[in-house]
Amino acid sequence: MKKVFSILSLAIVFIACKNETKEISKTYSQLENANWLLGKWGNTTKESDFAENWTKKDDSTFVGESYVLVAKDTVFYENVVLQQKNDSLFYTVSVKGQNKEKPVSFYLVKFSKYELVFENPKHDFPNKITYAQVTKDSLVAEISGIQNGKEAKEAFPMKRK
């Protein structure tokens, strides 16, 4: 009886350790496919400077910030959290001066090695946010949807800084 109890105890410990290992080695494959987004990006024109910076917070979360400077004044600023929860990837954005600065979430509807497409059909504008890696050192972010009853789109080409 003592031998059976010892074997049973070892089996329970083995199973517990195996289950713990599964939790530790959890993968975030959708977020990992977006590693190319990490870093500092920007675009300077005669009218403004646009910048977007992405860092890795942890295995399931990237954080970003975007801003537009005109004559050294910040005219636009947003915080973004790109987070994988279970098998879904969410793009959650808080924009200074909009929506009472409450976060708005978009969910991943399409992704490939070089493209991420997020949608929120209930949001006024934009309804869709797309990131496409053009080359290792360039990407285009695009917002689109219905604005004032018409299809609208705005692209933000960026180079790695």
Phi and psi in radians as a Rosetta constraint file:
Dihedral C 1 N 2 CA 2 C 2 CIRCULARHARMONIC -1.108 0.35
Dihedral N 2 CA 2 C 2 N 3 CIRCULARHARMONIC -0.672 0.35
Dihedral C 2 N 3 CA 3 C 3 CIRCULARHARMONIC -1.151 0.35
Dihedral N 3 CA 3 C 3 N 4 CIRCULARHARMONIC -0.733 0.35
Dihedral C 3 N 4 CA 4 C 4 CIRCULARHARMONIC -1.115 0.35
Dihedral N 4 CA 4 C 4 N 5 CIRCULARHARMONIC -0.732 0.35
Dihedral C 4 N 5 CA 5 C 5 CIRCULARHARMONIC -1.092 0.35
Dihedral N 5 CA 5 C 5 N 6 CIRCULARHARMONIC -0.731 0.35
Dihedral C 5 N 6 CA 6 C 6 CIRCULARHARMONIC -1.121 0.35
Dihedral N 6 CA 6 C 6 N 7 CIRCULARHARMONIC -0.768 0.35
Dihedral C 6 N 7 CA 7 C 7 CIRCULARHARMONIC -1.125 0.35
Dihedral N 7 CA 7 C 7 N 8 CIRCULARHARMONIC -0.741 0.35
Dihedral C 7 N 8 CA 8 C 8 CIRCULARHARMONIC -1.108 0.35
Dihedral N 8 CA 8 C 8 N 9 CIRCULARHARMONIC -0.706 0.35
Dihedral C 8 N 9 CA 9 C 9 CIRCULARHARMONIC -1.114 0.35
Dihedral N 9 CA 9 C 9 N 10 CIRCULARHARMONIC -0.762 0.35
Dihedral C 9 N 10 CA 10 C 10 CIRCULARHARMONIC -1.094 0.35
Dihedral N 10 CA 10 C 10 N 11 CIRCULARHARMONIC -0.695 0.35
Dihedral C 10 N 11 CA 11 C 11 CIRCULARHARMONIC -1.105 0.35
Dihedral N 11 CA 11 C 11 N 12 CIRCULARHARMONIC -0.728 0.35
Dihedral C 11 N 12 CA 12 C 12 CIRCULARHARMONIC -1.137 0.35
Dihedral N 12 CA 12 C 12 N 13 CIRCULARHARMONIC -0.772 0.35
Dihedral C 12 N 13 CA 13 C 13 CIRCULARHARMONIC -1.079 0.35
Dihedral N 13 CA 13 C 13 N 14 CIRCULARHARMONIC -0.752 0.35
Dihedral C 13 N 14 CA 14 C 14 CIRCULARHARMONIC -1.059 0.35
Dihedral N 14 CA 14 C 14 N 15 CIRCULARHARMONIC -0.809 0.35
Dihedral C 14 N 15 CA 15 C 15 CIRCULARHARMONIC -1.134 0.35
Dihedral N 15 CA 15 C 15 N 16 CIRCULARHARMONIC -0.730 0.35
Dihedral C 15 N 16 CA 16 C 16 CIRCULARHARMONIC -1.084 0.35
Dihedral N 16 CA 16 C 16 N 17 CIRCULARHARMONIC -0.765 0.35
Dihedral C 16 N 17 CA 17 C 17 CIRCULARHARMONIC -1.135 0.35
Dihedral N 17 CA 17 C 17 N 18 CIRCULARHARMONIC -0.694 0.35
Dihedral C 17 N 18 CA 18 C 18 CIRCULARHARMONIC -1.124 0.35
Dihedral N 18 CA 18 C 18 N 19 CIRCULARHARMONIC -0.758 0.35
Dihedral C 18 N 19 CA 19 C 19 CIRCULARHARMONIC -1.136 0.35
Dihedral N 19 CA 19 C 19 N 20 CIRCULARHARMONIC -0.660 0.35
Dihedral C 19 N 20 CA 20 C 20 CIRCULARHARMONIC -1.120 0.35
Dihedral N 20 CA 20 C 20 N 21 CIRCULARHARMONIC -0.699 0.35
Dihedral C 20 N 21 CA 21 C 21 CIRCULARHARMONIC -1.080 0.35
Dihedral N 21 CA 21 C 21 N 22 CIRCULARHARMONIC -0.681 0.35
Dihedral C 21 N 22 CA 22 C 22 CIRCULARHARMONIC -1.052 0.35
Dihedral N 22 CA 22 C 22 N 23 CIRCULARHARMONIC -0.718 0.35
Dihedral C 22 N 23 CA 23 C 23 CIRCULARHARMONIC -1.127 0.35
Dihedral N 23 CA 23 C 23 N 24 CIRCULARHARMONIC -0.754 0.35
Dihedral C 23 N 24 CA 24 C 24 CIRCULARHARMONIC -1.165 0.35
Dihedral N 24 CA 24 C 24 N 25 CIRCULARHARMONIC -0.652 0.35
Dihedral C 24 N 25 CA 25 C 25 CIRCULARHARMONIC -1.624 0.35
Dihedral N 25 CA 25 C 25 N 26 CIRCULARHARMONIC 0.348 0.35
Dihedral C 25 N 26 CA 26 C 26 CIRCULARHARMONIC -0.995 0.35
Dihedral N 26 CA 26 C 26 N 27 CIRCULARHARMONIC 2.366 0.35
Dihedral C 26 N 27 CA 27 C 27 CIRCULARHARMONIC -1.826 0.35
Dihedral N 27 CA 27 C 27 N 28 CIRCULARHARMONIC 2.662 0.35
Dihedral C 27 N 28 CA 28 C 28 CIRCULARHARMONIC -2.163 0.35
Dihedral N 28 CA 28 C 28 N 29 CIRCULARHARMONIC 1.182 0.35
Dihedral C 28 N 29 CA 29 C 29 CIRCULARHARMONIC -1.089 0.35
Dihedral N 29 CA 29 C 29 N 30 CIRCULARHARMONIC -0.651 0.35
Dihedral C 29 N 30 CA 30 C 30 CIRCULARHARMONIC -1.139 0.35
Dihedral N 30 CA 30 C 30 N 31 CIRCULARHARMONIC -0.762 0.35
Dihedral C 30 N 31 CA 31 C 31 CIRCULARHARMONIC -1.175 0.35
Dihedral N 31 CA 31 C 31 N 32 CIRCULARHARMONIC -0.695 0.35
Dihedral C 31 N 32 CA 32 C 32 CIRCULARHARMONIC -1.068 0.35
Dihedral N 32 CA 32 C 32 N 33 CIRCULARHARMONIC -0.556 0.35
Dihedral C 32 N 33 CA 33 C 33 CIRCULARHARMONIC -1.183 0.35
Dihedral N 33 CA 33 C 33 N 34 CIRCULARHARMONIC -0.234 0.35
Dihedral C 33 N 34 CA 34 C 34 CIRCULARHARMONIC -1.775 0.35
Dihedral N 34 CA 34 C 34 N 35 CIRCULARHARMONIC 0.235 0.35
Dihedral C 34 N 35 CA 35 C 35 CIRCULARHARMONIC -0.975 0.35
Dihedral N 35 CA 35 C 35 N 36 CIRCULARHARMONIC -0.515 0.35
Dihedral C 35 N 36 CA 36 C 36 CIRCULARHARMONIC -1.087 0.35
Dihedral N 36 CA 36 C 36 N 37 CIRCULARHARMONIC -0.300 0.35
Dihedral C 36 N 37 CA 37 C 37 CIRCULARHARMONIC -1.323 0.35
Dihedral N 37 CA 37 C 37 N 38 CIRCULARHARMONIC -0.431 0.35
Dihedral C 37 N 38 CA 38 C 38 CIRCULARHARMONIC -1.086 0.35
Dihedral N 38 CA 38 C 38 N 39 CIRCULARHARMONIC 2.435 0.35
Dihedral C 38 N 39 CA 39 C 39 CIRCULARHARMONIC 2.183 0.35
Dihedral N 39 CA 39 C 39 N 40 CIRCULARHARMONIC -2.979 0.35
Dihedral C 39 N 40 CA 40 C 40 CIRCULARHARMONIC -1.844 0.35
Dihedral N 40 CA 40 C 40 N 41 CIRCULARHARMONIC 2.298 0.35
Dihedral C 40 N 41 CA 41 C 41 CIRCULARHARMONIC -2.242 0.35
Dihedral N 41 CA 41 C 41 N 42 CIRCULARHARMONIC 2.733 0.35
Dihedral C 41 N 42 CA 42 C 42 CIRCULARHARMONIC -3.013 0.35
Dihedral N 42 CA 42 C 42 N 43 CIRCULARHARMONIC 2.990 0.35
Dihedral C 42 N 43 CA 43 C 43 CIRCULARHARMONIC -2.681 0.35
Dihedral N 43 CA 43 C 43 N 44 CIRCULARHARMONIC 2.267 0.35
Dihedral C 43 N 44 CA 44 C 44 CIRCULARHARMONIC -2.015 0.35
Dihedral N 44 CA 44 C 44 N 45 CIRCULARHARMONIC 2.245 0.35
Dihedral C 44 N 45 CA 45 C 45 CIRCULARHARMONIC -2.158 0.35
Dihedral N 45 CA 45 C 45 N 46 CIRCULARHARMONIC 3.123 0.35
Dihedral C 45 N 46 CA 46 C 46 CIRCULARHARMONIC -1.103 0.35
Dihedral N 46 CA 46 C 46 N 47 CIRCULARHARMONIC -0.554 0.35
Dihedral C 46 N 47 CA 47 C 47 CIRCULARHARMONIC -1.511 0.35
Dihedral N 47 CA 47 C 47 N 48 CIRCULARHARMONIC -0.577 0.35
Dihedral C 47 N 48 CA 48 C 48 CIRCULARHARMONIC -2.798 0.35
Dihedral N 48 CA 48 C 48 N 49 CIRCULARHARMONIC 2.938 0.35
Dihedral C 48 N 49 CA 49 C 49 CIRCULARHARMONIC -2.021 0.35
Dihedral N 49 CA 49 C 49 N 50 CIRCULARHARMONIC 2.212 0.35
Dihedral C 49 N 50 CA 50 C 50 CIRCULARHARMONIC -1.994 0.35
Dihedral N 50 CA 50 C 50 N 51 CIRCULARHARMONIC 2.336 0.35
Dihedral C 50 N 51 CA 51 C 51 CIRCULARHARMONIC -2.406 0.35
Dihedral N 51 CA 51 C 51 N 52 CIRCULARHARMONIC 2.562 0.35
Dihedral C 51 N 52 CA 52 C 52 CIRCULARHARMONIC -2.468 0.35
Dihedral N 52 CA 52 C 52 N 53 CIRCULARHARMONIC 2.222 0.35
Dihedral C 52 N 53 CA 53 C 53 CIRCULARHARMONIC -2.155 0.35
Dihedral N 53 CA 53 C 53 N 54 CIRCULARHARMONIC 2.284 0.35
Dihedral C 53 N 54 CA 54 C 54 CIRCULARHARMONIC -2.159 0.35
Dihedral N 54 CA 54 C 54 N 55 CIRCULARHARMONIC 2.331 0.35
Dihedral C 54 N 55 CA 55 C 55 CIRCULARHARMONIC -2.299 0.35
Dihedral N 55 CA 55 C 55 N 56 CIRCULARHARMONIC 2.779 0.35
Dihedral C 55 N 56 CA 56 C 56 CIRCULARHARMONIC -1.606 0.35
Dihedral N 56 CA 56 C 56 N 57 CIRCULARHARMONIC 2.065 0.35
Dihedral C 56 N 57 CA 57 C 57 CIRCULARHARMONIC -1.429 0.35
Dihedral N 57 CA 57 C 57 N 58 CIRCULARHARMONIC -0.813 0.35
Dihedral C 57 N 58 CA 58 C 58 CIRCULARHARMONIC -2.796 0.35
Dihedral N 58 CA 58 C 58 N 59 CIRCULARHARMONIC -2.980 0.35
Dihedral C 58 N 59 CA 59 C 59 CIRCULARHARMONIC -1.078 0.35
Dihedral N 59 CA 59 C 59 N 60 CIRCULARHARMONIC -0.430 0.35
Dihedral C 59 N 60 CA 60 C 60 CIRCULARHARMONIC -1.940 0.35
Dihedral N 60 CA 60 C 60 N 61 CIRCULARHARMONIC 0.023 0.35
Dihedral C 60 N 61 CA 61 C 61 CIRCULARHARMONIC -2.479 0.35
Dihedral N 61 CA 61 C 61 N 62 CIRCULARHARMONIC 2.302 0.35
Dihedral C 61 N 62 CA 62 C 62 CIRCULARHARMONIC -1.933 0.35
Dihedral N 62 CA 62 C 62 N 63 CIRCULARHARMONIC 2.569 0.35
Dihedral C 62 N 63 CA 63 C 63 CIRCULARHARMONIC -2.127 0.35
Dihedral N 63 CA 63 C 63 N 64 CIRCULARHARMONIC 2.509 0.35
Dihedral C 63 N 64 CA 64 C 64 CIRCULARHARMONIC -2.407 0.35
Dihedral N 64 CA 64 C 64 N 65 CIRCULARHARMONIC 2.829 0.35
Dihedral C 64 N 65 CA 65 C 65 CIRCULARHARMONIC -2.495 0.35
Dihedral N 65 CA 65 C 65 N 66 CIRCULARHARMONIC 2.493 0.35
Dihedral C 65 N 66 CA 66 C 66 CIRCULARHARMONIC -2.242 0.35
Dihedral N 66 CA 66 C 66 N 67 CIRCULARHARMONIC 2.526 0.35
Dihedral C 66 N 67 CA 67 C 67 CIRCULARHARMONIC -2.688 0.35
Dihedral N 67 CA 67 C 67 N 68 CIRCULARHARMONIC 2.708 0.35
Dihedral C 67 N 68 CA 68 C 68 CIRCULARHARMONIC -2.138 0.35
Dihedral N 68 CA 68 C 68 N 69 CIRCULARHARMONIC 2.246 0.35
Dihedral C 68 N 69 CA 69 C 69 CIRCULARHARMONIC -1.922 0.35
Dihedral N 69 CA 69 C 69 N 70 CIRCULARHARMONIC 2.305 0.35
Dihedral C 69 N 70 CA 70 C 70 CIRCULARHARMONIC -2.194 0.35
Dihedral N 70 CA 70 C 70 N 71 CIRCULARHARMONIC 2.103 0.35
Dihedral C 70 N 71 CA 71 C 71 CIRCULARHARMONIC 0.845 0.35
Dihedral N 71 CA 71 C 71 N 72 CIRCULARHARMONIC 0.814 0.35
Dihedral C 71 N 72 CA 72 C 72 CIRCULARHARMONIC 1.181 0.35
Dihedral N 72 CA 72 C 72 N 73 CIRCULARHARMONIC 0.137 0.35
Dihedral C 72 N 73 CA 73 C 73 CIRCULARHARMONIC -1.791 0.35
Dihedral N 73 CA 73 C 73 N 74 CIRCULARHARMONIC 2.357 0.35
Dihedral C 73 N 74 CA 74 C 74 CIRCULARHARMONIC -1.366 0.35
Dihedral N 74 CA 74 C 74 N 75 CIRCULARHARMONIC 1.981 0.35
Dihedral C 74 N 75 CA 75 C 75 CIRCULARHARMONIC -1.782 0.35
Dihedral N 75 CA 75 C 75 N 76 CIRCULARHARMONIC -0.179 0.35
Dihedral C 75 N 76 CA 76 C 76 CIRCULARHARMONIC -2.674 0.35
Dihedral N 76 CA 76 C 76 N 77 CIRCULARHARMONIC 2.388 0.35
Dihedral C 76 N 77 CA 77 C 77 CIRCULARHARMONIC -2.623 0.35
Dihedral N 77 CA 77 C 77 N 78 CIRCULARHARMONIC 2.360 0.35
Dihedral C 77 N 78 CA 78 C 78 CIRCULARHARMONIC -2.507 0.35
Dihedral N 78 CA 78 C 78 N 79 CIRCULARHARMONIC 2.622 0.35
Dihedral C 78 N 79 CA 79 C 79 CIRCULARHARMONIC -1.892 0.35
Dihedral N 79 CA 79 C 79 N 80 CIRCULARHARMONIC 2.454 0.35
Dihedral C 79 N 80 CA 80 C 80 CIRCULARHARMONIC -2.281 0.35
Dihedral N 80 CA 80 C 80 N 81 CIRCULARHARMONIC 2.441 0.35
Dihedral C 80 N 81 CA 81 C 81 CIRCULARHARMONIC -2.117 0.35
Dihedral N 81 CA 81 C 81 N 82 CIRCULARHARMONIC 2.126 0.35
Dihedral C 81 N 82 CA 82 C 82 CIRCULARHARMONIC -1.862 0.35
Dihedral N 82 CA 82 C 82 N 83 CIRCULARHARMONIC 1.919 0.35
Dihedral C 82 N 83 CA 83 C 83 CIRCULARHARMONIC -2.347 0.35
Dihedral N 83 CA 83 C 83 N 84 CIRCULARHARMONIC 2.349 0.35
Dihedral C 83 N 84 CA 84 C 84 CIRCULARHARMONIC -1.652 0.35
Dihedral N 84 CA 84 C 84 N 85 CIRCULARHARMONIC 2.159 0.35
Dihedral C 84 N 85 CA 85 C 85 CIRCULARHARMONIC -2.100 0.35
Dihedral N 85 CA 85 C 85 N 86 CIRCULARHARMONIC 2.035 0.35
Dihedral C 85 N 86 CA 86 C 86 CIRCULARHARMONIC 0.967 0.35
Dihedral N 86 CA 86 C 86 N 87 CIRCULARHARMONIC -2.119 0.35
Dihedral C 86 N 87 CA 87 C 87 CIRCULARHARMONIC -1.768 0.35
Dihedral N 87 CA 87 C 87 N 88 CIRCULARHARMONIC 0.302 0.35
Dihedral C 87 N 88 CA 88 C 88 CIRCULARHARMONIC -2.110 0.35
Dihedral N 88 CA 88 C 88 N 89 CIRCULARHARMONIC 2.517 0.35
Dihedral C 88 N 89 CA 89 C 89 CIRCULARHARMONIC -1.960 0.35
Dihedral N 89 CA 89 C 89 N 90 CIRCULARHARMONIC 2.256 0.35
Dihedral C 89 N 90 CA 90 C 90 CIRCULARHARMONIC -2.080 0.35
Dihedral N 90 CA 90 C 90 N 91 CIRCULARHARMONIC 2.425 0.35
Dihedral C 90 N 91 CA 91 C 91 CIRCULARHARMONIC -1.926 0.35
Dihedral N 91 CA 91 C 91 N 92 CIRCULARHARMONIC 1.869 0.35
Dihedral C 91 N 92 CA 92 C 92 CIRCULARHARMONIC -1.990 0.35
Dihedral N 92 CA 92 C 92 N 93 CIRCULARHARMONIC 2.149 0.35
Dihedral C 92 N 93 CA 93 C 93 CIRCULARHARMONIC -2.155 0.35
Dihedral N 93 CA 93 C 93 N 94 CIRCULARHARMONIC 2.444 0.35
Dihedral C 93 N 94 CA 94 C 94 CIRCULARHARMONIC -2.132 0.35
Dihedral N 94 CA 94 C 94 N 95 CIRCULARHARMONIC 2.118 0.35
Dihedral C 94 N 95 CA 95 C 95 CIRCULARHARMONIC -1.912 0.35
Dihedral N 95 CA 95 C 95 N 96 CIRCULARHARMONIC 2.231 0.35
Dihedral C 95 N 96 CA 96 C 96 CIRCULARHARMONIC -1.084 0.35
Dihedral N 96 CA 96 C 96 N 97 CIRCULARHARMONIC 2.218 0.35
Dihedral C 96 N 97 CA 97 C 97 CIRCULARHARMONIC 1.459 0.35
Dihedral N 97 CA 97 C 97 N 98 CIRCULARHARMONIC 0.077 0.35
Dihedral C 97 N 98 CA 98 C 98 CIRCULARHARMONIC -2.244 0.35
Dihedral N 98 CA 98 C 98 N 99 CIRCULARHARMONIC 2.564 0.35
Dihedral C 98 N 99 CA 99 C 99 CIRCULARHARMONIC 0.939 0.35
Dihedral N 99 CA 99 C 99 N 100 CIRCULARHARMONIC 0.582 0.35
Dihedral C 99 N 100 CA 100 C 100 CIRCULARHARMONIC 0.945 0.35
Dihedral N 100 CA 100 C 100 N 101 CIRCULARHARMONIC 0.472 0.35
Dihedral C 100 N 101 CA 101 C 101 CIRCULARHARMONIC 1.032 0.35
Dihedral N 101 CA 101 C 101 N 102 CIRCULARHARMONIC 0.362 0.35
Dihedral C 101 N 102 CA 102 C 102 CIRCULARHARMONIC -1.411 0.35
Dihedral N 102 CA 102 C 102 N 103 CIRCULARHARMONIC 2.527 0.35
Dihedral C 102 N 103 CA 103 C 103 CIRCULARHARMONIC -1.200 0.35
Dihedral N 103 CA 103 C 103 N 104 CIRCULARHARMONIC 2.543 0.35
Dihedral C 103 N 104 CA 104 C 104 CIRCULARHARMONIC -2.131 0.35
Dihedral N 104 CA 104 C 104 N 105 CIRCULARHARMONIC 2.261 0.35
Dihedral C 104 N 105 CA 105 C 105 CIRCULARHARMONIC -1.809 0.35
Dihedral N 105 CA 105 C 105 N 106 CIRCULARHARMONIC 2.452 0.35
Dihedral C 105 N 106 CA 106 C 106 CIRCULARHARMONIC -2.101 0.35
Dihedral N 106 CA 106 C 106 N 107 CIRCULARHARMONIC 2.513 0.35
Dihedral C 106 N 107 CA 107 C 107 CIRCULARHARMONIC -1.946 0.35
Dihedral N 107 CA 107 C 107 N 108 CIRCULARHARMONIC 2.596 0.35
Dihedral C 107 N 108 CA 108 C 108 CIRCULARHARMONIC -1.187 0.35
Dihedral N 108 CA 108 C 108 N 109 CIRCULARHARMONIC 2.158 0.35
Dihedral C 108 N 109 CA 109 C 109 CIRCULARHARMONIC -1.955 0.35
Dihedral N 109 CA 109 C 109 N 110 CIRCULARHARMONIC -0.334 0.35
Dihedral C 109 N 110 CA 110 C 110 CIRCULARHARMONIC -2.697 0.35
Dihedral N 110 CA 110 C 110 N 111 CIRCULARHARMONIC 2.373 0.35
Dihedral C 110 N 111 CA 111 C 111 CIRCULARHARMONIC -2.626 0.35
Dihedral N 111 CA 111 C 111 N 112 CIRCULARHARMONIC 2.622 0.35
Dihedral C 111 N 112 CA 112 C 112 CIRCULARHARMONIC -2.469 0.35
Dihedral N 112 CA 112 C 112 N 113 CIRCULARHARMONIC -3.039 0.35
Dihedral C 112 N 113 CA 113 C 113 CIRCULARHARMONIC -1.062 0.35
Dihedral N 113 CA 113 C 113 N 114 CIRCULARHARMONIC -0.479 0.35
Dihedral C 113 N 114 CA 114 C 114 CIRCULARHARMONIC -2.198 0.35
Dihedral N 114 CA 114 C 114 N 115 CIRCULARHARMONIC 0.248 0.35
Dihedral C 114 N 115 CA 115 C 115 CIRCULARHARMONIC -2.608 0.35
Dihedral N 115 CA 115 C 115 N 116 CIRCULARHARMONIC 2.445 0.35
Dihedral C 115 N 116 CA 116 C 116 CIRCULARHARMONIC -2.242 0.35
Dihedral N 116 CA 116 C 116 N 117 CIRCULARHARMONIC 2.250 0.35
Dihedral C 116 N 117 CA 117 C 117 CIRCULARHARMONIC -2.202 0.35
Dihedral N 117 CA 117 C 117 N 118 CIRCULARHARMONIC 2.130 0.35
Dihedral C 117 N 118 CA 118 C 118 CIRCULARHARMONIC -2.043 0.35
Dihedral N 118 CA 118 C 118 N 119 CIRCULARHARMONIC 2.522 0.35
Dihedral C 118 N 119 CA 119 C 119 CIRCULARHARMONIC -2.382 0.35
Dihedral N 119 CA 119 C 119 N 120 CIRCULARHARMONIC 2.646 0.35
Dihedral C 119 N 120 CA 120 C 120 CIRCULARHARMONIC -2.568 0.35
Dihedral N 120 CA 120 C 120 N 121 CIRCULARHARMONIC 1.599 0.35
Dihedral C 120 N 121 CA 121 C 121 CIRCULARHARMONIC -1.136 0.35
Dihedral N 121 CA 121 C 121 N 122 CIRCULARHARMONIC -0.282 0.35
Dihedral C 121 N 122 CA 122 C 122 CIRCULARHARMONIC -1.509 0.35
Dihedral N 122 CA 122 C 122 N 123 CIRCULARHARMONIC -0.237 0.35
Dihedral C 122 N 123 CA 123 C 123 CIRCULARHARMONIC -1.386 0.35
Dihedral N 123 CA 123 C 123 N 124 CIRCULARHARMONIC 2.550 0.35
Dihedral C 123 N 124 CA 124 C 124 CIRCULARHARMONIC -1.124 0.35
Dihedral N 124 CA 124 C 124 N 125 CIRCULARHARMONIC -1.101 0.35
Dihedral C 124 N 125 CA 125 C 125 CIRCULARHARMONIC -2.757 0.35
Dihedral N 125 CA 125 C 125 N 126 CIRCULARHARMONIC 2.346 0.35
Dihedral C 125 N 126 CA 126 C 126 CIRCULARHARMONIC -1.397 0.35
Dihedral N 126 CA 126 C 126 N 127 CIRCULARHARMONIC 2.841 0.35
Dihedral C 126 N 127 CA 127 C 127 CIRCULARHARMONIC -1.720 0.35
Dihedral N 127 CA 127 C 127 N 128 CIRCULARHARMONIC -0.343 0.35
Dihedral C 127 N 128 CA 128 C 128 CIRCULARHARMONIC -2.413 0.35
Dihedral N 128 CA 128 C 128 N 129 CIRCULARHARMONIC 2.390 0.35
Dihedral C 128 N 129 CA 129 C 129 CIRCULARHARMONIC -2.231 0.35
Dihedral N 129 CA 129 C 129 N 130 CIRCULARHARMONIC 2.224 0.35
Dihedral C 129 N 130 CA 130 C 130 CIRCULARHARMONIC -2.192 0.35
Dihedral N 130 CA 130 C 130 N 131 CIRCULARHARMONIC 2.394 0.35
Dihedral C 130 N 131 CA 131 C 131 CIRCULARHARMONIC -2.102 0.35
Dihedral N 131 CA 131 C 131 N 132 CIRCULARHARMONIC 2.238 0.35
Dihedral C 131 N 132 CA 132 C 132 CIRCULARHARMONIC -2.269 0.35
Dihedral N 132 CA 132 C 132 N 133 CIRCULARHARMONIC 2.203 0.35
Dihedral C 132 N 133 CA 133 C 133 CIRCULARHARMONIC -1.448 0.35
Dihedral N 133 CA 133 C 133 N 134 CIRCULARHARMONIC 2.104 0.35
Dihedral C 133 N 134 CA 134 C 134 CIRCULARHARMONIC -1.515 0.35
Dihedral N 134 CA 134 C 134 N 135 CIRCULARHARMONIC -0.891 0.35
Dihedral C 134 N 135 CA 135 C 135 CIRCULARHARMONIC -2.401 0.35
Dihedral N 135 CA 135 C 135 N 136 CIRCULARHARMONIC 3.137 0.35
Dihedral C 135 N 136 CA 136 C 136 CIRCULARHARMONIC -1.005 0.35
Dihedral N 136 CA 136 C 136 N 137 CIRCULARHARMONIC -0.559 0.35
Dihedral C 136 N 137 CA 137 C 137 CIRCULARHARMONIC -1.970 0.35
Dihedral N 137 CA 137 C 137 N 138 CIRCULARHARMONIC 0.316 0.35
Dihedral C 137 N 138 CA 138 C 138 CIRCULARHARMONIC -2.599 0.35
Dihedral N 138 CA 138 C 138 N 139 CIRCULARHARMONIC 2.589 0.35
Dihedral C 138 N 139 CA 139 C 139 CIRCULARHARMONIC -2.599 0.35
Dihedral N 139 CA 139 C 139 N 140 CIRCULARHARMONIC 2.895 0.35
Dihedral C 139 N 140 CA 140 C 140 CIRCULARHARMONIC -2.260 0.35
Dihedral N 140 CA 140 C 140 N 141 CIRCULARHARMONIC 2.185 0.35
Dihedral C 140 N 141 CA 141 C 141 CIRCULARHARMONIC -1.760 0.35
Dihedral N 141 CA 141 C 141 N 142 CIRCULARHARMONIC 2.450 0.35
Dihedral C 141 N 142 CA 142 C 142 CIRCULARHARMONIC -2.410 0.35
Dihedral N 142 CA 142 C 142 N 143 CIRCULARHARMONIC 2.365 0.35
Dihedral C 142 N 143 CA 143 C 143 CIRCULARHARMONIC -1.967 0.35
Dihedral N 143 CA 143 C 143 N 144 CIRCULARHARMONIC 2.504 0.35
Dihedral C 143 N 144 CA 144 C 144 CIRCULARHARMONIC -2.688 0.35
Dihedral N 144 CA 144 C 144 N 145 CIRCULARHARMONIC 2.907 0.35
Dihedral C 144 N 145 CA 145 C 145 CIRCULARHARMONIC 2.638 0.35
Dihedral N 145 CA 145 C 145 N 146 CIRCULARHARMONIC -2.850 0.35
Dihedral C 145 N 146 CA 146 C 146 CIRCULARHARMONIC -1.657 0.35
Dihedral N 146 CA 146 C 146 N 147 CIRCULARHARMONIC 2.195 0.35
Dihedral C 146 N 147 CA 147 C 147 CIRCULARHARMONIC -2.355 0.35
Dihedral N 147 CA 147 C 147 N 148 CIRCULARHARMONIC 2.154 0.35
Dihedral C 147 N 148 CA 148 C 148 CIRCULARHARMONIC 0.967 0.35
Dihedral N 148 CA 148 C 148 N 149 CIRCULARHARMONIC 0.677 0.35
Dihedral C 148 N 149 CA 149 C 149 CIRCULARHARMONIC 1.368 0.35
Dihedral N 149 CA 149 C 149 N 150 CIRCULARHARMONIC 0.051 0.35
Dihedral C 149 N 150 CA 150 C 150 CIRCULARHARMONIC -2.198 0.35
Dihedral N 150 CA 150 C 150 N 151 CIRCULARHARMONIC 2.660 0.35
Dihedral C 150 N 151 CA 151 C 151 CIRCULARHARMONIC -1.150 0.35
Dihedral N 151 CA 151 C 151 N 152 CIRCULARHARMONIC 2.233 0.35
Dihedral C 151 N 152 CA 152 C 152 CIRCULARHARMONIC -2.291 0.35
Dihedral N 152 CA 152 C 152 N 153 CIRCULARHARMONIC 2.635 0.35
Dihedral C 152 N 153 CA 153 C 153 CIRCULARHARMONIC -2.638 0.35
Dihedral N 153 CA 153 C 153 N 154 CIRCULARHARMONIC 2.439 0.35
Dihedral C 153 N 154 CA 154 C 154 CIRCULARHARMONIC -2.415 0.35
Dihedral N 154 CA 154 C 154 N 155 CIRCULARHARMONIC 2.249 0.35
Dihedral C 154 N 155 CA 155 C 155 CIRCULARHARMONIC -1.888 0.35
Dihedral N 155 CA 155 C 155 N 156 CIRCULARHARMONIC 2.541 0.35
Dihedral C 155 N 156 CA 156 C 156 CIRCULARHARMONIC -2.230 0.35
Dihedral N 156 CA 156 C 156 N 157 CIRCULARHARMONIC 1.531 0.35
Dihedral C 156 N 157 CA 157 C 157 CIRCULARHARMONIC -1.258 0.35
Dihedral N 157 CA 157 C 157 N 158 CIRCULARHARMONIC 2.449 0.35
Dihedral C 157 N 158 CA 158 C 158 CIRCULARHARMONIC -2.435 0.35
Dihedral N 158 CA 158 C 158 N 159 CIRCULARHARMONIC 2.652 0.35
Dihedral C 158 N 159 CA 159 C 159 CIRCULARHARMONIC -2.007 0.35
Dihedral N 159 CA 159 C 159 N 160 CIRCULARHARMONIC 2.625 0.35
Dihedral C 159 N 160 CA 160 C 160 CIRCULARHARMONIC -1.189 0.35
Dihedral N 160 CA 160 C 160 N 161 CIRCULARHARMONIC 2.378 0.35
